Amino acid sequence: MSKKSGEAVEPVKVFKWDGVAVKNALDDAIRDVMTKKLPYAENHRLMDGRLVICGLAVGIAMFALAWDFFYPFPKSKPILICCVGGYFFLMGILTLYTTFKEKGIFVVVMQRDPAGLDPDSTWEVASKMKKFDDMYEVTIKLNDGKTGQSRETGFSRSVADFIDENGVICQDIIETTVMKMHNSLASAKKDK
């Protein structure tokens, strides 16, 4: 077990036959590397977009509920129809947002320019894992703030490479793999 600021870190254990739980645990382990092992600040703007869309949908549902409470059903029918239509419209927008904007990105971190003169560089990490498949695909993308160019690298490996036979996430293996990918992109940035 590694120690950070005087406290013991418990190893993460998952049910290794649950693909969604394994993917989420591996995503969290990579998020820890990108936010805690590297001097980057996490940017929540991408996830905030999803929260805004969901918040609007819940607001519409609450308005419909309150309207129906004060003006029982026959009177509230037109308002309920509008609210249900608005709710389903927002759920369609949410589906498009997660499919085309998020694209599996689970962490975005900002690399601040040390001098503060150039724009910040953005690191995005996305993952995929198909249902009933053990292949875990990760892509790290660097959007260089200075040049405006983007570079990416990734891997596709079995989850068995990152989880032991007891279902414990091997954080050291994940950290080594992510740091190699990060360093390859960072060194390519310096070469240009």
N, CA and C of each residue as an Amber inpcrd file, in Angstrom:
protein
   576
   0.8350000  -1.1820000   0.0000000   0.0000000   0.0000000   0.0000000
   0.8770000   1.2410000   0.0000000   0.4840000   2.2060000  -0.7920000
   1.2310000   3.4490000  -0.8250000   0.6200000   4.4310000   0.1570000
   1.4330000   5.3530000   0.6240000   0.9520000   6.3450000   1.5730000
   1.0360000   7.7080000   0.9370000   0.0180000   8.4950000   1.2030000
  -0.0050000   9.8600000   0.7080000  -0.4820000  10.7410000   1.8500000
   0.2990000  11.6960000   2.2250000   0.0140000  12.6480000   3.2990000
  -0.4220000  11.9350000   4.5840000   0.3010000  10.8550000   4.9240000
   0.1080000  10.1960000   6.2010000  -1.0300000   9.1980000   6.2860000
  -1.7490000   8.9560000   5.2350000  -2.8560000   8.0010000   5.3130000
  -2.6260000   6.8510000   4.3390000  -3.0900000   5.6760000   4.7470000
  -2.9380000   4.4960000   3.9030000  -4.0280000   4.4850000   2.8380000
  -3.6350000   4.1360000   1.6170000  -4.5900000   4.0650000   0.5190000
  -4.9960000   2.6080000   0.3340000  -6.2890000   2.3680000   0.4360000
  -6.8000000   1.0160000   0.2650000  -6.7730000   0.6380000  -1.2130000
  -6.3630000  -0.5820000  -1.5290000  -6.4190000  -1.0110000  -2.9350000
  -7.8780000  -1.1770000  -3.3690000  -8.1330000  -0.8510000  -4.6130000
  -9.4930000  -0.9430000  -5.1510000  -9.7340000  -2.3690000  -5.6110000
 -10.8460000  -2.9430000  -5.1360000 -11.1990000  -4.3090000  -5.5110000
 -12.5510000  -4.2890000  -6.1980000 -12.6430000  -4.9770000  -7.3420000
 -13.8890000  -5.0330000  -8.1020000 -14.2420000  -6.4900000  -8.3930000
 -15.5060000  -6.7040000  -8.7050000 -15.9360000  -8.0150000  -9.1680000
 -15.4680000  -8.1250000 -10.6150000 -14.4580000  -8.9410000 -10.8480000
 -13.7740000  -8.9420000 -12.1490000 -14.6170000  -9.4660000 -13.3040000
 -15.7850000 -10.0020000 -13.0430000 -16.6450000 -10.4750000 -14.1340000
 -17.6980000  -9.4400000 -14.5300000 -17.7120000  -8.3130000 -13.8410000
 -18.6360000  -7.2210000 -14.1700000 -17.8820000  -6.1930000 -15.0090000
 -18.1090000  -6.2210000 -16.3130000 -17.3580000  -5.3780000 -17.2400000
 -17.5070000  -3.8930000 -16.9760000 -18.7050000  -3.4450000 -16.6270000
 -18.9250000  -2.0220000 -16.3690000 -18.1640000  -1.5880000 -15.1220000
 -18.2110000  -2.3950000 -14.0650000 -17.4930000  -2.0620000 -12.8330000
 -15.9820000  -2.0470000 -13.0680000 -15.4920000  -2.9760000 -13.8590000
 -14.0540000  -3.0260000 -14.1560000 -13.6440000  -1.7910000 -14.9400000
 -14.4150000  -1.4420000 -15.9790000 -14.0920000  -0.2630000 -16.7860000
 -14.0940000   1.0000000 -15.9290000 -15.1140000   1.1560000 -15.0840000
 -15.1870000   2.3340000 -14.2290000 -14.0370000   2.3990000 -13.2330000
 -13.6480000   1.2570000 -12.6780000 -12.5210000   1.2310000 -11.7350000
 -11.2110000   1.5740000 -12.4370000 -11.0210000   1.0620000 -13.6460000
  -9.8060000   1.4000000 -14.4000000  -9.8060000   2.8780000 -14.7990000
 -10.9650000   3.4050000 -15.1860000 -11.0730000   4.8310000 -15.4980000
 -10.7010000   5.6810000 -14.2820000 -11.1940000   5.2870000 -13.1100000
 -10.8790000   6.0260000 -11.8880000  -9.3880000   5.9590000 -11.5640000
  -8.7700000   4.8010000 -11.8110000  -7.3360000   4.6610000 -11.5570000
  -6.5330000   5.5740000 -12.4840000  -6.9400000   5.6670000 -13.7460000
  -6.2530000   6.5540000 -14.6920000  -6.5010000   8.0100000 -14.3060000
  -7.7210000   8.3310000 -13.8700000  -8.0250000   9.6990000 -13.4190000
  -7.1000000  10.0810000 -12.2590000  -6.8780000   9.1430000 -11.3330000
  -5.9710000   9.4170000 -10.2100000  -4.5650000   9.7420000 -10.6890000
  -4.0930000   9.0170000 -11.6870000  -2.7460000   9.2840000 -12.2160000
  -2.7040000  10.6790000 -12.8420000  -3.6940000  11.0150000 -13.6330000
  -3.6870000  12.2990000 -14.3490000  -3.8800000  13.4940000 -13.4200000
  -4.5830000  13.3140000 -12.3140000  -4.8590000  14.4470000 -11.4350000
  -3.9810000  14.5040000 -10.1980000  -3.4710000  13.3610000  -9.7530000
  -2.6930000  13.3560000  -8.5150000  -1.2020000  13.1560000  -8.7330000
  -0.8150000  12.4040000  -9.7460000   0.5990000  12.1410000  -9.9910000
   1.2330000  13.2000000 -10.8930000   0.4040000  13.8960000 -11.6460000
   0.8950000  14.9330000 -12.5510000   0.4040000  16.2910000 -12.0450000
   1.1580000  17.3440000 -12.3090000   0.7840000  18.6620000 -11.7580000
  -0.2760000  19.3870000 -12.5900000  -1.3790000  18.7190000 -12.8800000
  -2.4130000  19.2880000 -13.7260000  -3.6840000  19.5120000 -12.9140000
  -4.4500000  20.4970000 -13.3410000  -5.7330000  20.7920000 -12.7030000
  -6.8530000  20.1890000 -13.5430000  -7.7690000  19.5000000 -12.8750000
  -8.8770000  18.8790000 -13.6020000  -9.8650000  19.9470000 -14.0650000
 -10.3330000  19.7880000 -15.2920000 -11.3130000  20.6970000 -15.8840000
 -12.6310000  19.9410000 -15.9790000 -13.6570000  20.4620000 -15.3290000
 -14.9480000  19.7720000 -15.2610000 -15.9590000  20.2960000 -16.2760000
 -15.5350000  21.1510000 -17.2000000 -16.4650000  21.7970000 -18.1230000
 -17.2530000  20.7840000 -18.9600000 -16.6090000  19.7160000 -19.4160000
 -17.2850000  18.7220000 -20.2540000 -18.4080000  18.0250000 -19.4790000
 -18.1200000  17.6530000 -18.2380000 -19.1350000  16.9990000 -17.4110000
 -20.2150000  17.9840000 -16.9610000 -19.8460000  19.2610000 -16.7920000
 -20.8290000  20.2710000 -16.4040000 -21.8910000  20.4470000 -17.4860000
 -21.5080000  20.2860000 -18.7500000 -22.4850000  20.3640000 -19.8360000
 -23.5670000  19.3130000 -19.6850000 -23.1520000  18.1050000 -19.3330000
 -24.1200000  17.0300000 -19.1180000 -25.0240000  17.3520000 -17.9220000
 -24.4410000  17.8960000 -16.8650000 -25.2290000  18.2350000 -15.6760000
 -26.2470000  19.3420000 -15.9660000 -25.8830000  20.3020000 -16.7960000
 -26.8170000  21.3690000 -17.1470000 -28.0160000  20.7970000 -17.9070000
 -27.7430000  19.9320000 -18.8780000 -28.8350000  19.3290000 -19.6530000
 -29.7410000  18.5020000 -18.7370000 -29.1490000  17.7040000 -17.8590000
 -29.9480000  16.8920000 -16.9310000 -30.7150000  17.7700000 -15.9490000
 -30.0840000  18.8480000 -15.4790000 -30.7550000  19.7630000 -14.5520000
 -31.9690000  20.4100000 -15.1880000 -31.8420000  20.8200000 -16.4610000
 -32.9920000  21.3930000 -17.1640000 -34.1240000  20.3740000 -17.2990000
 -33.7670000  19.1290000 -17.6020000 -34.7870000  18.0890000 -17.7450000
 -35.4990000  17.8280000 -16.4220000 -34.7570000  17.7950000 -15.3360000
 -35.3770000  17.5950000 -14.0170000 -36.2380000  18.8030000 -13.6540000
 -35.7840000  20.0060000 -14.0000000 -36.5790000  21.2050000 -13.7460000
 -37.9110000  21.1660000 -14.4770000 -37.8840000  20.7210000 -15.7340000
 -39.1270000  20.5880000 -16.4940000 -40.0510000  19.5610000 -15.8460000
 -39.5000000  18.4460000 -15.4040000 -40.3210000  17.4090000 -14.7570000
 -40.9160000  17.9240000 -13.4480000 -40.1210000  18.6880000 -12.6800000
 -40.6360000  19.2320000 -11.4170000 -41.7300000  20.2730000 -11.6730000
 -41.5400000  21.0990000 -12.7080000 -42.5580000  22.0820000 -13.0560000
 -43.8660000  21.3770000 -13.4330000 -43.7660000  20.3030000 -14.2150000
 -44.9620000  19.5510000 -14.6060000 -45.6540000  18.9590000 -13.3800000
 -44.8660000  18.4470000 -12.4520000 -45.4350000  17.8690000 -11.2340000
 -46.1530000  18.9400000 -10.4140000 -45.5150000  20.0960000 -10.2440000
 -46.1270000  21.1730000  -9.4610000 -47.3820000  21.7090000 -10.1530000
 -47.3170000  21.8710000 -11.4650000 -48.4810000  22.3860000 -12.2000000
 -49.6650000  21.4240000 -12.0690000 -49.3850000  20.1310000 -12.1790000
 -50.4530000  19.1360000 -12.0550000 -51.0080000  19.0960000 -10.6380000
 -50.1980000  19.4220000  -9.6410000 -50.6640000  19.4450000  -8.2590000
 -51.6600000  20.5870000  -8.0500000 -51.3340000  21.7710000  -8.5790000
 -52.2010000  22.9300000  -8.3920000 -53.3960000  22.9590000  -9.3470000
 -53.2280000  22.3970000 -10.5240000 -54.3050000  22.3400000 -11.5130000
 -54.4470000  20.8860000 -11.9590000 -55.3000000  20.1020000 -11.2800000
 -55.3940000  18.6580000 -11.5690000 -55.6350000  18.3480000 -13.0470000
 -55.4750000  17.0780000 -13.3900000 -55.2670000  16.6030000 -14.7540000
 -56.0720000  17.2380000 -15.8750000 -57.3320000  17.2780000 -15.8780000
 -57.9390000  17.8050000 -17.1200000 -57.4590000  19.2220000 -17.4570000
 -57.2340000  20.0360000 -16.4190000 -56.7820000  21.4090000 -16.6670000
 -55.3040000  21.4670000 -17.0680000 -54.5210000  20.5440000 -16.5770000
 -53.0640000  20.6000000 -16.7960000 -52.6020000  19.8650000 -18.0530000
 -53.5350000  19.3230000 -18.8010000 -53.1660000  18.4960000 -19.9590000
 -52.2340000  19.2150000 -20.9490000 -52.4970000  20.4390000 -21.3960000
 -51.5860000  21.0720000 -22.3660000 -50.1830000  21.3110000 -21.7980000
 -50.1240000  21.6960000 -20.5270000 -48.8200000  21.9410000 -19.8940000
 -48.0540000  20.6240000 -19.7670000 -48.7380000  19.5550000 -19.3660000
 -48.0840000  18.2490000 -19.2420000 -47.5500000  17.7650000 -20.5900000
 -48.3040000  17.9820000 -21.6500000 -47.8500000  17.5770000 -22.9890000
 -46.5870000  18.3410000 -23.3670000 -46.5730000  19.6490000 -23.1060000
 -45.3800000  20.4600000 -23.4140000 -44.1810000  20.0110000 -22.5820000
 -44.4150000  19.7510000 -21.2970000 -43.3070000  19.3480000 -20.4130000
 -42.7540000  17.9780000 -20.8010000 -43.6360000  17.0430000 -21.1240000
 -43.1670000  15.7190000 -21.5470000 -42.3900000  15.8270000 -22.8500000
 -42.8890000  16.6390000 -23.7880000 -42.1650000  16.8550000 -25.0410000
 -40.8020000  17.5020000 -24.8130000 -40.7690000  18.5020000 -23.9140000
 -39.4950000  19.1560000 -23.5900000 -38.5140000  18.2050000 -22.9280000
 -39.0370000  17.3540000 -22.0380000 -38.1850000  16.3750000 -21.3620000
 -37.5550000  15.4120000 -22.3770000 -38.3630000  14.8730000 -23.2740000
 -37.8270000  13.9350000 -24.2610000 -36.8850000  14.6310000 -25.2460000
 -37.1520000  15.8880000 -25.5670000 -36.2360000  16.6590000 -26.4070000
 -34.8780000  16.8030000 -25.7210000 -34.8800000  17.1290000 -24.4250000
 -33.6180000  17.2690000 -23.6890000 -32.8910000  15.9300000 -23.5500000
 -33.6280000  14.8360000 -23.4320000 -32.9760000  13.5260000 -23.3730000
 -32.3250000  13.1930000 -24.7180000 -32.9380000  13.6280000 -25.8170000
 -32.3220000  13.4690000 -27.1340000 -31.0560000  14.2960000 -27.2510000
 -31.0940000  15.5300000 -26.7410000 -29.9090000  16.3910000 -26.7340000
 -28.8090000  15.7570000 -25.8850000 -29.1880000  15.1860000 -24.7370000
 -28.2080000  14.5260000 -23.8700000 -27.5490000  13.3470000 -24.5800000
 -28.3270000  12.5740000 -25.3010000 -27.7810000  11.4440000 -26.0540000
 -26.7940000  11.9260000 -27.1090000 -27.1500000  12.9610000 -27.8350000
 -26.2370000  13.5230000 -28.8390000 -24.9770000  14.0890000 -28.1840000
 -25.1320000  14.7340000 -27.0440000 -23.9990000  15.3260000 -26.3320000
 -23.0090000  14.2540000 -25.8920000 -23.5310000  13.1860000 -25.2780000
 -22.6240000  12.1350000 -24.8030000 -21.9970000  11.3570000 -25.9570000
 -22.7080000  11.2280000 -27.0650000 -22.1980000  10.4730000 -28.2050000
 -21.1680000  11.2540000 -29.0070000 -21.4610000  12.5160000 -29.3090000
 -20.6120000  13.2710000 -30.2250000 -19.6830000  14.2710000 -29.5470000
 -19.9980000  14.7250000 -28.3400000 -19.1420000  15.6900000 -27.6550000
 -18.2300000  14.9910000 -26.6550000 -18.8030000  14.1620000 -25.7780000
 -17.9870000  13.4900000 -24.7690000 -17.1540000  12.3690000 -25.3690000
 -17.7210000  11.5600000 -26.2180000 -17.0220000  10.4720000 -26.9100000
 -16.2000000   9.5830000 -25.9700000 -16.7350000   9.2810000 -24.8170000
 -16.0330000   8.3920000 -23.8930000 -14.9730000   9.0810000 -23.0510000
 -14.8400000  10.3990000 -23.1500000 -13.8440000  11.1320000 -22.3550000
 -14.3010000  11.1330000 -20.9080000 -13.4220000  10.6910000 -20.0160000
 -13.7990000  10.6490000 -18.6120000 -12.9730000  11.5770000 -17.7470000
 -11.8950000  12.1430000 -18.2810000 -11.1400000  13.1410000 -17.5160000
 -10.4860000  14.1170000 -18.4930000 -10.5490000  15.3900000 -18.1330000
  -9.8820000  16.4560000 -18.8790000  -9.0630000  17.2340000 -17.8600000
  -7.7670000  17.3770000 -18.1340000  -6.8990000  18.1450000 -17.2390000
  -6.2100000  19.2440000 -18.0290000  -5.9030000  20.3290000 -17.3210000
  -5.2680000  21.4880000 -17.9370000  -3.8120000  21.5620000 -17.4830000
  -2.9180000  21.7190000 -18.4560000  -1.5060000  21.9190000 -18.1640000
  -1.2330000  23.4110000 -18.3310000  -1.0390000  24.0610000 -17.2100000
  -0.8210000  25.5010000 -17.2240000   0.5690000  25.8280000 -17.7690000
   0.6540000  26.9120000 -18.5200000   1.9380000  27.3940000 -19.0100000
   2.6970000  27.9780000 -17.8220000   3.9420000  27.5190000 -17.5760000
   4.6830000  28.0010000 -16.4030000   4.8710000  29.5260000 -16.3910000
   5.0950000  30.1120000 -17.5490000   5.3010000  31.5560000 -17.6110000
   3.9730000  32.3120000 -17.5970000   2.9010000  31.6400000 -17.9500000
   1.5970000  32.2670000 -17.9810000   1.3470000  33.0860000 -19.2350000
   2.2150000  32.9560000 -20.2210000   2.0760000  33.7330000 -21.4490000
   1.2820000  32.9970000 -22.5200000   1.5390000  31.7050000 -22.6530000
   0.8760000  30.9080000 -23.6820000  -0.4270000  30.3240000 -23.1400000
  -1.3530000  29.9890000 -24.0370000  -2.5910000  29.3350000 -23.5790000
  -2.2810000  27.9670000 -22.9560000  -3.1940000  27.5160000 -22.1080000
  -3.0220000  26.2280000 -21.4430000  -3.1950000  25.0880000 -22.4340000
  -2.4610000  24.0040000 -22.1930000  -2.6250000  22.7880000 -22.9810000
  -3.6470000  21.9020000 -22.2770000  -4.3900000  21.1350000 -23.0570000
  -5.4500000  20.2880000 -22.5160000  -5.1270000  18.8310000 -22.7930000
  -5.2410000  17.9970000 -21.7750000  -5.0790000  16.5510000 -21.8930000
  -6.4490000  15.9220000 -21.6940000  -6.8840000  15.0970000 -22.6590000
  -8.1540000  14.3840000 -22.5650000  -7.8850000  12.8840000 -22.5820000
  -8.5500000  12.1660000 -21.6950000  -8.4060000  10.7150000 -21.6540000
  -9.7820000  10.0970000 -21.8810000  -9.8620000   9.2250000 -22.8800000
 -11.1110000   8.5390000 -23.2080000 -10.8820000   7.0360000 -23.1600000
 -11.9400000   6.3060000 -22.8920000 -11.8210000   4.8440000 -22.8600000
 -13.0540000   4.2100000 -23.4710000 -12.8630000   2.9670000 -23.9140000
 -13.9560000   2.1520000 -24.4690000 -13.7430000   0.7180000 -24.0240000
 -14.8370000   0.0360000 -23.8160000 -14.7840000  -1.3930000 -23.5530000
 -16.1200000  -1.9680000 -23.9800000 -16.1030000  -2.8370000 -24.9580000
 -17.3410000  -3.4090000 -25.4690000 -17.9240000  -4.4060000 -24.4750000
 -19.2110000  -4.5610000 -24.5690000 -19.9050000  -5.4970000 -23.6890000
 -19.4230000  -6.9210000 -23.9770000 -19.1820000  -7.6790000 -22.9360000
 -18.7240000  -9.0710000 -23.0130000 -17.3510000  -9.1950000 -23.6790000
 -16.5360000  -8.1580000 -23.5900000 -15.1920000  -8.1860000 -24.1580000
 -14.2170000  -7.7870000 -23.0620000 -13.0230000  -8.3330000 -23.0970000
 -12.0430000  -7.9990000 -22.0680000 -11.0430000  -6.9460000 -22.5310000
 -11.1850000  -6.4650000 -23.7540000 -10.2370000  -5.4740000 -24.2840000
 -10.6270000  -4.0660000 -23.8300000  -9.6830000  -3.4220000 -23.1730000
  -9.8660000  -2.0800000 -22.6340000  -9.0450000  -1.1240000 -23.4950000
  -9.7220000  -0.1880000 -24.1520000  -9.0620000   0.7470000 -25.0590000
  -8.9940000   2.1270000 -24.4020000  -7.7970000   2.6980000 -24.3770000
  -7.5880000   4.0200000 -23.7920000  -6.8940000   4.8990000 -24.8130000
  -7.3410000   6.1500000 -24.8980000  -6.7230000   7.1340000 -25.7740000
  -6.4310000   8.3810000 -24.9600000  -5.1980000   8.8510000 -25.0290000
  -4.8180000  10.1160000 -24.4050000  -4.5440000  11.1000000 -25.5260000
  -5.2030000  12.2510000 -25.4380000  -5.0660000  13.2730000 -26.4760000
  -4.5360000  14.5540000 -25.8430000  -3.5260000  15.1430000 -26.4730000
  -2.9620000  16.4080000 -26.0250000  -3.3220000  17.4820000 -27.0320000
  -4.0440000  18.5000000 -26.5780000  -4.3280000  19.6740000 -27.3950000
  -3.3570000  20.7650000 -26.9380000  -2.3460000  21.0140000 -27.7490000
  -1.2910000  21.9580000 -27.3910000  -1.8390000  23.3850000 -27.4810000
  -1.7690000  24.1040000 -26.3730000  -2.2880000  25.4660000 -26.3480000
  -1.4340000  26.4410000 -27.1290000  -0.1470000  26.1730000 -27.2130000
   0.7730000  27.0950000 -27.8930000   0.6510000  27.0040000 -29.4100000
   0.6430000  25.7730000 -29.9460000   0.6140000  25.5920000 -31.3980000
  -0.7810000  25.3360000 -31.9410000  -1.7000000  24.9180000 -31.0780000
  -3.0460000  24.6020000 -31.5270000  -3.1630000  23.2150000 -32.1390000
  -2.0680000  22.4750000 -32.1940000  -2.0920000  21.1260000 -32.7520000
  -2.4980000  20.1240000 -31.6780000  -3.0050000  18.9910000 -32.1390000
  -3.3400000  17.9300000 -31.1910000  -2.6490000  16.6400000 -31.6110000
  -2.2150000  15.9090000 -30.6120000  -1.5880000  14.6040000 -30.8120000
  -2.2480000  13.6340000 -29.8500000  -2.2540000  12.3670000 -30.2560000
  -2.8380000  11.3680000 -29.3720000  -2.0920000  10.0650000 -29.4680000
  -2.2370000   9.3040000 -28.4230000  -1.6740000   7.9620000 -28.3620000
  -2.6560000   7.1100000 -27.5680000  -2.5040000   5.8160000 -27.6810000
  -3.4250000   4.9480000 -26.9660000  -2.9670000   3.5060000 -26.9460000
  -3.7650000   2.6990000 -26.2980000  -3.5040000   1.2670000 -26.2530000
  -4.8160000   0.5130000 -26.1950000  -4.7440000  -0.7480000 -26.5400000
  -5.8560000  -1.6620000 -26.4060000  -5.2950000  -2.9410000 -25.7890000
  -5.6100000  -3.1530000 -24.5270000  -5.0780000  -4.3080000 -23.8040000
  -6.1900000  -4.9810000 -23.0120000  -5.9350000  -6.2140000 -22.6520000
  -6.8850000  -6.9710000 -21.8460000  -6.9190000  -6.3980000 -20.4350000
  -8.1010000  -6.4110000 -19.8200000  -8.2070000  -5.9370000 -18.4470000
  -7.4170000  -6.8240000 -17.4860000  -7.1240000  -8.0330000 -17.9000000
  -6.3300000  -8.9350000 -17.0620000  -4.9160000  -8.4070000 -16.8420000
  -4.4660000  -7.4840000 -17.7090000  -3.1500000  -6.8670000 -17.5200000
  -3.1360000  -5.8890000 -16.3560000  -4.3100000  -5.4360000 -15.9160000
  -4.3990000  -4.4090000 -14.8850000  -5.0830000  -4.8630000 -13.6030000
  -5.5910000  -6.1000000 -13.5840000  -6.3110000  -6.6150000 -12.4240000
  -5.7360000  -7.9740000 -12.0630000  -5.4970000  -8.1880000 -10.7660000
  -4.9720000  -9.4940000 -10.3680000  -6.1090000 -10.5060000 -10.2490000
  -5.7780000 -11.7420000  -9.8870000  -6.7770000 -12.8160000  -9.8610000
  -7.8470000 -12.6130000  -8.7910000  -7.5820000 -11.7360000  -7.8110000
  -8.5680000 -11.4570000  -6.7630000  -9.4560000 -10.2590000  -7.0890000
  -9.2480000  -9.6310000  -8.2210000 -10.0440000  -8.4760000  -8.6140000
  -9.5040000  -7.1520000  -8.1100000  -8.2670000  -7.1340000  -7.6440000
  -7.6640000  -5.9000000  -7.1380000  -6.9920000  -5.1660000  -8.3070000
  -7.2770000  -3.8740000  -8.4130000  -6.6810000  -3.0490000  -9.4630000
  -5.2070000  -2.8480000  -9.1540000  -4.3570000  -3.1240000 -10.1410000
  -2.8980000  -2.9490000  -9.9960000  -2.5440000  -1.5180000 -10.3910000
  -2.6120000  -0.6140000  -9.4210000  -2.4020000   0.8110000  -9.6750000
  -1.0000000   1.0900000 -10.2160000  -0.0150000   0.3430000  -9.7700000
   1.3600000   0.5910000 -10.2370000   1.5170000   0.2980000 -11.7260000
   0.8520000  -0.7380000 -12.2220000   0.9200000  -1.0680000 -13.6510000
   0.1970000   0.0020000 -14.4710000  -0.9540000   0.4320000 -13.9800000
  -1.6990000   1.4820000 -14.6730000  -0.8880000   2.7690000 -14.7070000
  -0.2890000   3.1130000 -13.5720000   0.5040000   4.3420000 -13.5060000
   1.6830000   4.2940000 -14.4730000   2.3650000   3.1720000 -14.5430000
   3.4930000   3.0380000 -15.4610000   3.0460000   3.1810000 -16.9100000
   1.9640000   2.5310000 -17.2650000   1.4510000   2.5880000 -18.6390000
   1.0210000   4.0020000 -19.0140000   0.2680000   4.6580000 -18.1350000
  -0.2170000   6.0070000 -18.4190000   0.9500000   6.9930000 -18.4890000
   1.9140000   6.8460000 -17.6010000   3.0600000   7.7640000 -17.6050000
   3.9040000   7.5990000 -18.8740000   4.0260000   6.3760000 -19.3910000
   4.7430000   6.1690000 -20.6660000   4.0240000   6.8890000 -21.7970000
   2.6950000   6.7450000 -21.8420000   1.9190000   7.4220000 -22.8790000
   2.0240000   8.9330000 -22.7310000   1.9170000   9.4140000 -21.5150000
   2.0250000  10.8540000 -21.2490000   3.3890000  11.3870000 -21.6650000
   4.4410000  10.6760000 -21.2740000   5.7930000  11.1350000 -21.5890000
   6.0660000  11.1190000 -23.0860000   5.4810000  10.1520000 -23.8080000
   5.6870000  10.1330000 -25.2660000   5.0330000  11.3410000 -25.9170000
   3.8600000  11.7340000 -25.4430000   3.2050000  12.9200000 -25.9910000
   3.9200000  14.2030000 -25.5510000   4.3750000  14.2310000 -24.2950000
   5.0610000  15.4260000 -23.7920000   6.4040000  15.6240000 -24.4940000
   7.1280000  14.5200000 -24.7820000   8.4130000  14.6620000 -25.4680000
   8.2030000  15.0680000 -26.9240000   7.1460000  14.6060000 -27.5440000
   6.8350000  15.0380000 -28.9100000   6.4970000  16.5170000 -28.9360000
   5.9080000  17.0080000 -27.8470000   5.5730000  18.4270000 -27.7240000
   6.8480000  19.2660000 -27.6620000   7.8400000  18.7750000 -26.9160000
   9.0970000  19.5230000 -26.7640000   9.9280000  19.5000000 -28.0490000
   9.8050000  18.4200000 -28.8360000  10.5930000  18.2950000 -30.0540000
  10.1720000  19.3040000 -31.1150000   8.9300000  19.7450000 -31.0700000
   8.4250000  20.6270000 -32.1360000   8.7560000  22.0610000 -31.8830000
